[in-house]
Amino acid sequence: MFKYYFFAAILIFPGLLKNQISDAMIKNFFLIATRNISRHKVFTFINVTGLAIGLAASLLILLWIEDELSFENFNDKAGNIFRVEEDQFYEGQRYHVNVTPYPSGPVWKEKIPEIIDQTRISRLSRLLFRKDDKVFFESSVIAADSGMLNIFTFPLLLGDRETAMRAPHSIILTEKLAEKYFGYGNPLGKTITIENSFEFMVTGVMQDLPKNSMFTFEAVIPFNFLRETGLYSESWGNNSIATYLLLEKEVNIEEVNKKLTNVVLEHSPQTTTKFTVFPLLSIHIHSQFGYGENKGPVIAIYIFSLIAVFVLLIACINFVNLSTARASSRFREIGIKKVSGADRKSLIMQFLSESLLMVALAMIIAIVLVGVSLEMFNNVSGKKFELSDLLRVRFILSLIVVGGIAGFLSGIYPAFYLSAIRPIAVLKGTMSTGRSNGRLRQILVVVQFSLSILIAVLATFMFLQLSFLQDKDLGFDKENLLCIPMADGMKSKYYSLKNELQKETLILGVTASRSNPVMIGSNSGGADWDGRDPEKRVLIGTNGVDYDYVATLRMKLVSGRDFSRDFPGDLARDTTGNFLINEEVARLMGEGDPVGKRFSFMGGLNGKIIGVLKNFNFKGADQPIEPIAFALGDTRFLNYILIRLEPVNIQMALKKVDQIWNQQIPEYPLNYTFIGQDYDNLFRTQIRLTGLLKYFTILACIIACLGLYGLSSFSTEKRTNEIGIRKVMGAGSMRVIYTMAKEFLILVLISIGVAMPVGWIIVEKLLKQFAVRIEINLVVFVIIAIGAIVIALMTVGYQAFKASGINPAEALKTE
């Protein structure tokens, strides 16, 4: 309810102001305000600039927060769309996943009346698209049920949404992809070849997806195509695809969850998995996966909301400090007005109007700053804001609200303080700024610098934590390791390619695997070994690999041996094959060396453990190391080629790879990434957030220093006579500088004493979000404290140095 009252107040305030004061008075207020602004240009510049920077920073953060909170709002039925998720249980622990069995969606729709429609979505690995001489790999392709067009608001620019996904080899392209392959003509009815084997007819062109969507696909093919390619599984225990439901309005979610689970129990009675629905509108900021409850972007939203408040508060404190510090120059004006009959209400209106005028000026500058810095902000944040986004109703309302809050906070105290001045004291010449007012300014400076130091502490430790994760030893060498996704049509030529590559001295190793080494997400229960507790059900990661995997990745064996061609039984065939496991699996199995023990896993594959690998990170160093087992598979089950290059001459090694590739697999273009880059991409969001923190830390410091500069300038001006007397009494320049700087240095030291313990507590809680983390280092706090002192001294030092050069005769000539 508060926000409605707030907006009402904003709309009503001008009317009340109009009723309270006449047009002549308003004109008079405006004239006085403009005269004061022009008379005190430096003061105005510092005040308006500090407030403009604070407002601009807050508006940019608000723009970012609004975008984060707007994900999926473009869907007309967003409030009734849900994703089905699972709670699996292993050793009493809950493991949450966002995928479901292949057959479940249509069966749920048939048996649960609350479900209006459903769609299953499977993201496909890179597919080769070919249209005449245009040949590209596309990694943004999904297979989906036709219900997708009914559930989500994905407008078709061309084609009939009722029939577009009916044919088994139909395809819907986004505008961007349609233009890429067909130019600006109408592509409906035309065909495109996928994987050099399947002809798909374009039956629809979809509007490009909004930027505030978690979906990033550019082409859609019918879900049933998965059956044709052997990617579909009838098993109710194989969880690999996402399922979205459109539910009736105001349904009982708990009842729907029970029905989802009961339907699965009918087809898989032994399962202990619980099925739940999760609102579409909450997925982006509240999604979770794995054992822990990942808070997702919501934590970042909280952090940046606080920073927006902090930065705006720092800017408003500047305004209040400088306005009250300058109050003494207006004592006579106020005294004369009160003697002439002005009441306190009209004076409050005057000073509040002046503050709002200053804020309005700062707002104009802030909007310009936002527009100018938008491109840089996009580069740092990863967003795609445009100038047109500044004209959206939501942003304009945010602008009004932020400006109103800033104007109120900045102007209310100076207005009440100045209007309370007694005219008798002013006219007698006994009026002073007062100890209480000076004390308030000191408190505000402490708050201001405490907030700036706190932001600096958070930004520094976030940077150190992410640097630690990026540089951490993963248990294998990720550098100079090439990763090439392998389409089905390539697999028959993999070994000939490998043989040719191994002949080159610039190629240090070649292997293949089912998953990218830093993105192994496949796991399974049902592992068994001799001596296993029958009640013990564990979840173990899985990966299929080729020979030379351990050597190429430079992993370390703790015991046993690697897969070898000298042992034909190592290769997984039908139901037999041997395993490599990591130390976590060995720990789960119990004491003793597990090498040589029976082990069955991966859907009934039986064999023995031949080696134990030293633990390594395969999900990013911010995640705990989980158990994983490797099986030796043939090329049918391998999806990535991994090539280790000679680091001395990377470019020449890449040319050799390209040359051999074109000789062996000319029908497919060579597309690759480096594993090191893939790993860094896991932290892309955190890196961007840290970048934002860094810039807003700098802005907070700039605003605080502007205020400190203004106050020190005012202090110097007010203490001119004192400085003159000190110099006449023999004080040297250094003594004067020390005297001038001391009062502000004490305030900064108090700020450090306040901010550091609070920062320690916040950082400690923040680092607990990471499974592997740095230790809190006192040295970092000391460096930040020294930095704050140096910055403050540099800010105040200029004015102190100027004061030390004052001519005593000039300073005392009026006495």
Stockholm file with secondary structure:
# STOCKHOLM 1.0

chainA/1-815         MFKYYFFAAILIFPGLLKNQISDAMIKNFFLIATRNISRHKVFTFINVTGLAIGLAASLLILLWIEDELSFENFNDKAGNIFRVEEDQFYEGQRYHVNVTPYPSGPVWKEKIPEIIDQTRISRLSRLLFRKDDKVFFESSVIAADSGMLNIFTFPLLLGDRETAMRAPHSIILTEKLAEKYFGYGNPLGKTITIENSFEFMVTGVMQDLPKNSMFTFEAVIPFNFLRETGLYSESWGNNSIATYLLLEKEVNIEEVNKKLTNVVLEHSPQTTTKFTVFPLLSIHIHSQFGYGENKGPVIAIYIFSLIAVFVLLIACINFVNLSTARASSRFREIGIKKVSGADRKSLIMQFLSESLLMVALAMIIAIVLVGVSLEMFNNVSGKKFELSDLLRVRFILSLIVVGGIAGFLSGIYPAFYLSAIRPIAVLKGTMSTGRSNGRLRQILVVVQFSLSILIAVLATFMFLQLSFLQDKDLGFDKENLLCIPMADGMKSKYYSLKNELQKETLILGVTASRSNPVMIGSNSGGADWDGRDPEKRVLIGTNGVDYDYVATLRMKLVSGRDFSRDFPGDLARDTTGNFLINEEVARLMGEGDPVGKRFSFMGGLNGKIIGVLKNFNFKGADQPIEPIAFALGDTRFLNYILIRLEPVNIQMALKKVDQIWNQQIPEYPLNYTFIGQDYDNLFRTQIRLTGLLKYFTILACIIACLGLYGLSSFSTEKRTNEIGIRKVMGAGSMRVIYTMAKEFLILVLISIGVAMPVGWIIVEKLLKQFAVRIEINLVVFVIIAIGAIVIALMTVGYQAFKASGINPAEALKTE
#=GR chainA/1-815 SS CHHHHHHHHHHHHHHHHHHHSCHHHHHHHHHHHHHHHHHSHHHHHHHHHHHHHHHHHHHHHHHHHHHHHTTTTTCTTGGGEEEEEEEEEETTEEEEESCEETTHHHHHHHHCTTEEEEEEEEECCCEEEEETTEEEEECCEEEECTTHHHHSCCCEEESCTTTTTTSTTEEEEEHHHHHHHHTTSCCTTCEEEETTTEEEEEEEEECCCCTTCSCCCSEEEETTHHHHTTCCCCCTTCEEEEEEEEECTTCCHHHHHHHHHHHHHHHCTTCCCEEEEEEHHHHHHHCCCBSSCCCTHHHHHHHHHHHHHHHHHHHHHHHHHHHHHGGGGGHHHHHHHHHTTCCHHHHHHHHHHHHHHHHHHHHHHHHHHHHHHHHHHHHHHCCCCCGGGGGSHHHHHHHHHHHHHHHHHHHHHHHHHHHTCCHHHHHHTCCCCCHHHHHHHHHHHHHHHHHHHHHHHHHHHHHHHHHHHHHSCCSSCCTTEEEEECCGGGGGGHHHHHHHHHTCTTEEEEEEESSCTTCCCCEESCCEETTCCTTCCCCEEEEEECTTHHHHHTCCEEEECCCCTTCGGGBCBTTBCCEEEEHHHHHHHCSSCCTTCEEEETTTEEEEEEEEECCCCSSCTTSCCCCEEEEECCGGGCCEEEEEECGGGHHHHHHHHHHHHHHHCTTSCCCCEEHHHHHHHTTHHHHHHHHHHHHHHHHHHHHHHHHHHHHHHHHHHHTHHHHHHHHHTTCCHHHHHHHHHHHHHHHHHHHHHHHHHHHHHHHHHHHTTSSSCCCCCHHHHHHHHHHHHHHHHHHHHHHHHHHHTCCHHHHHTTC
#=GC SS_cons         CHHHHHHHHHHHHHHHHHHHSCHHHHHHHHHHHHHHHHHSHHHHHHHHHHHHHHHHHHHHHHHHHHHHHTTTTTCTTGGGEEEEEEEEEETTEEEEESCEETTHHHHHHHHCTTEEEEEEEEECCCEEEEETTEEEEECCEEEECTTHHHHSCCCEEESCTTTTTTSTTEEEEEHHHHHHHHTTSCCTTCEEEETTTEEEEEEEEECCCCTTCSCCCSEEEETTHHHHTTCCCCCTTCEEEEEEEEECTTCCHHHHHHHHHHHHHHHCTTCCCEEEEEEHHHHHHHCCCBSSCCCTHHHHHHHHHHHHHHHHHHHHHHHHHHHHHGGGGGHHHHHHHHHTTCCHHHHHHHHHHHHHHHHHHHHHHHHHHHHHHHHHHHHHHCCCCCGGGGGSHHHHHHHHHHHHHHHHHHHHHHHHHHHTCCHHHHHHTCCCCCHHHHHHHHHHHHHHHHHHHHHHHHHHHHHHHHHHHHHSCCSSCCTTEEEEECCGGGGGGHHHHHHHHHTCTTEEEEEEESSCTTCCCCEESCCEETTCCTTCCCCEEEEEECTTHHHHHTCCEEEECCCCTTCGGGBCBTTBCCEEEEHHHHHHHCSSCCTTCEEEETTTEEEEEEEEECCCCSSCTTSCCCCEEEEECCGGGCCEEEEEECGGGHHHHHHHHHHHHHHHCTTSCCCCEEHHHHHHHTTHHHHHHHHHHHHHHHHHHHHHHHHHHHHHHHHHHHTHHHHHHHHHTTCCHHHHHHHHHHHHHHHHHHHHHHHHHHHHHHHHHHHTTSSSCCCCCHHHHHHHHHHHHHHHHHHHHHHHHHHHTCCHHHHHTTC
//
